[in-house]
Amino acid sequence: MVYLNADGTVVEKRTLFRLSLIPDILWGVIDFVYLFFQTMVNPHVEHTSLRPKKRGGGATGRGGGGGPGGMGGMGGMQEL
């Protein structure tokens, strides 16, 4: 996966020794414990993270659009 650094450079993978790793691990443990006890009480509960939502711009990790033509040239399938 491709990531953007704070200075805007594109890198292939993030470094292991980054400061944001500590809160990521902490929130992962908190979410795991919370979900564990929620499923003990109600097994059909949907997972909702306790992690605060990050706001701001930047990449969302979702892919881009398909461009003109809808399904990328699959329009010919209708003629079959």
C-alpha positions, 0 to 999 in steps of 0.5 A: 500500500502506498502512503504519504508522509507529512512532507508529501513524499510517497512511500511504499510502506510506513516505518515501524518506528513512528510515534503514532504506533503507540496510540494505534496499539493502545486503541487496538487493545481497548477496542479488542477488550470492548468488543470482547465484553460486548459480544459476551453480553450480546453476540449479535452486536455490530463492531463500533470502534471507541477510537475517536474519529480523525478529521481533516483532509488527506487520502481516505484509502479508497480507490479512484473512479472508473472514468468514462464508460461506467464499468470499464468496457463491460458495456459489450456484455449487454449485446450477448 
